[in-house]
Structures are given as C-alpha cells and as structure tokens.
Amino acid sequence: QVQLVESGGGLVQPGGSLRLSCAASGFTLDNYAIGWFRQAPGKELEGVSCIGSSDDTTYYADSVKGRFTISRDNAAKKTLYLQMNSLKPEDTAVYYCAVVPRVVRRLRGGYGSSCLQRSEYDFWGQGTQVNVSS
C-alpha cells in the first residue's frame, strides 16, 4: 500500500527557513516522479517543485525559484524533501507531496516541467501547514 506522510510544517517568521519531509511507506522513491504542491486559503492547488524523470532534472514554480530546493534521500530512497529558505508571507499554505511511477507518467505523455501539474500524480500525502508570519 502506497502511503505518503508529510512533516516539518509550522510557523516561521518572514525570511526564515523550513524543511518539509515526505516519508514513503510501502515502496521506494527511486522509480517515481515526485512533486510538491501547495494550496493557500481561497486559491487553487499550485505546483511548487518536481523531479519528473530519472535524470533528476528539477523544476520550480517561478514564485519559489532560488528559494526552494527539492531533493530525495538517495540512500534509503524513502524520503523526499523541500528545503524552503527566505520564506515570505505569500508562501503560507498547506503543502502536499505527491508521487507517480515514472513509467505511468511517460505512458500518459508526461514530459519535462509537466511534472508541476497535479493531474500527473496518483498518490498524495495528507498535507502539512506552513505559516509565514511575524
């Protein structure tokens, strides 16, 4: 059974940092496309960052480029991360991790930065709240 559990959210002041984690159980992440999404109050779910293919090319929303970094644990291959620096109040949202087998993504025509689209993912975590406020 595929299960994803996020952690690491909380309250942080503007300019601060947080690292979100997403722990996978029931599978390892090495053959999966991975993504981070967020949903602010009253707004649509937004793709934040993703790694869609085995070359590990990373993609970021323009709003977080240069501030956020996506990565995965390459040892145990069970955890993915989102390092968030220079946080702004507009980063306040519930953050979700999501995965889909790479082979499934390819069969559906997923390519490059399309991994920022929610429609590409089959499995989602429950979300973790991030609040950026002074």
Secondary structure as a PSIPRED ss2 file (coil, helix, strand):
# PSIPRED VFORMAT (PSIPRED V4.0)

   1 Q C   1.000  0.000  0.000
   2 V C   1.000  0.000  0.000
   3 Q E   0.000  0.000  1.000
   4 L E   0.000  0.000  1.000
   5 V E   0.000  0.000  1.000
   6 E E   0.000  0.000  1.000
   7 S E   0.000  0.000  1.000
   8 G C   1.000  0.000  0.000
   9 G C   1.000  0.000  0.000
  10 G E   0.000  0.000  1.000
  11 L E   0.000  0.000  1.000
  12 V E   0.000  0.000  1.000
  13 Q C   1.000  0.000  0.000
  14 P C   1.000  0.000  0.000
  15 G C   1.000  0.000  0.000
  16 G C   1.000  0.000  0.000
  17 S C   1.000  0.000  0.000
  18 L E   0.000  0.000  1.000
  19 R E   0.000  0.000  1.000
  20 L E   0.000  0.000  1.000
  21 S E   0.000  0.000  1.000
  22 C E   0.000  0.000  1.000
  23 A E   0.000  0.000  1.000
  24 A E   0.000  0.000  1.000
  25 S E   0.000  0.000  1.000
  26 G C   1.000  0.000  0.000
  27 F C   1.000  0.000  0.000
  28 T C   1.000  0.000  0.000
  29 L H   0.000  1.000  0.000
  30 D H   0.000  1.000  0.000
  31 N H   0.000  1.000  0.000
  32 Y E   0.000  0.000  1.000
  33 A E   0.000  0.000  1.000
  34 I E   0.000  0.000  1.000
  35 G E   0.000  0.000  1.000
  36 W E   0.000  0.000  1.000
  37 F E   0.000  0.000  1.000
  38 R E   0.000  0.000  1.000
  39 Q E   0.000  0.000  1.000
  40 A C   1.000  0.000  0.000
  41 P C   1.000  0.000  0.000
  42 G C   1.000  0.000  0.000
  43 K C   1.000  0.000  0.000
  44 E C   1.000  0.000  0.000
  45 L C   1.000  0.000  0.000
  46 E E   0.000  0.000  1.000
  47 G E   0.000  0.000  1.000
  48 V E   0.000  0.000  1.000
  49 S E   0.000  0.000  1.000
  50 C E   0.000  0.000  1.000
  51 I E   0.000  0.000  1.000
  52 G C   1.000  0.000  0.000
  53 S C   1.000  0.000  0.000
  54 S C   1.000  0.000  0.000
  55 D C   1.000  0.000  0.000
  56 D C   1.000  0.000  0.000
  57 T C   1.000  0.000  0.000
  58 T E   0.000  0.000  1.000
  59 Y E   0.000  0.000  1.000
  60 Y E   0.000  0.000  1.000
  61 A C   1.000  0.000  0.000
  62 D C   1.000  0.000  0.000
  63 S C   1.000  0.000  0.000
  64 V C   1.000  0.000  0.000
  65 K C   1.000  0.000  0.000
  66 G C   1.000  0.000  0.000
  67 R C   1.000  0.000  0.000
  68 F E   0.000  0.000  1.000
  69 T E   0.000  0.000  1.000
  70 I E   0.000  0.000  1.000
  71 S E   0.000  0.000  1.000
  72 R E   0.000  0.000  1.000
  73 D C   1.000  0.000  0.000
  74 N C   1.000  0.000  0.000
  75 A C   1.000  0.000  0.000
  76 A C   1.000  0.000  0.000
  77 K C   1.000  0.000  0.000
  78 K C   1.000  0.000  0.000
  79 T E   0.000  0.000  1.000
  80 L E   0.000  0.000  1.000
  81 Y E   0.000  0.000  1.000
  82 L E   0.000  0.000  1.000
  83 Q E   0.000  0.000  1.000
  84 M E   0.000  0.000  1.000
  85 N C   1.000  0.000  0.000
  86 S C   1.000  0.000  0.000
  87 L C   1.000  0.000  0.000
  88 K C   1.000  0.000  0.000
  89 P H   0.000  1.000  0.000
  90 E H   0.000  1.000  0.000
  91 D H   0.000  1.000  0.000
  92 T C   1.000  0.000  0.000
  93 A E   0.000  0.000  1.000
  94 V E   0.000  0.000  1.000
  95 Y E   0.000  0.000  1.000
  96 Y E   0.000  0.000  1.000
  97 C E   0.000  0.000  1.000
  98 A E   0.000  0.000  1.000
  99 V E   0.000  0.000  1.000
 100 V E   0.000  0.000  1.000
 101 P E   0.000  0.000  1.000
 102 R H   0.000  1.000  0.000
 103 V H   0.000  1.000  0.000
 104 V H   0.000  1.000  0.000
 105 R H   0.000  1.000  0.000
 106 R H   0.000  1.000  0.000
 107 L H   0.000  1.000  0.000
 108 R C   1.000  0.000  0.000
 109 G C   1.000  0.000  0.000
 110 G C   1.000  0.000  0.000
 111 Y C   1.000  0.000  0.000
 112 G H   0.000  1.000  0.000
 113 S H   0.000  1.000  0.000
 114 S H   0.000  1.000  0.000
 115 C H   0.000  1.000  0.000
 116 L H   0.000  1.000  0.000
 117 Q C   1.000  0.000  0.000
 118 R H   0.000  1.000  0.000
 119 S H   0.000  1.000  0.000
 120 E H   0.000  1.000  0.000
 121 Y C   1.000  0.000  0.000
 122 D C   1.000  0.000  0.000
 123 F E   0.000  0.000  1.000
 124 W E   0.000  0.000  1.000
 125 G C   1.000  0.000  0.000
 126 Q C   1.000  0.000  0.000
 127 G C   1.000  0.000  0.000
 128 T E   0.000  0.000  1.000
 129 Q E   0.000  0.000  1.000
 130 V E   0.000  0.000  1.000
 131 N E   0.000  0.000  1.000
 132 V E   0.000  0.000  1.000
 133 S C   1.000  0.000  0.000
 134 S C   1.000  0.000  0.000
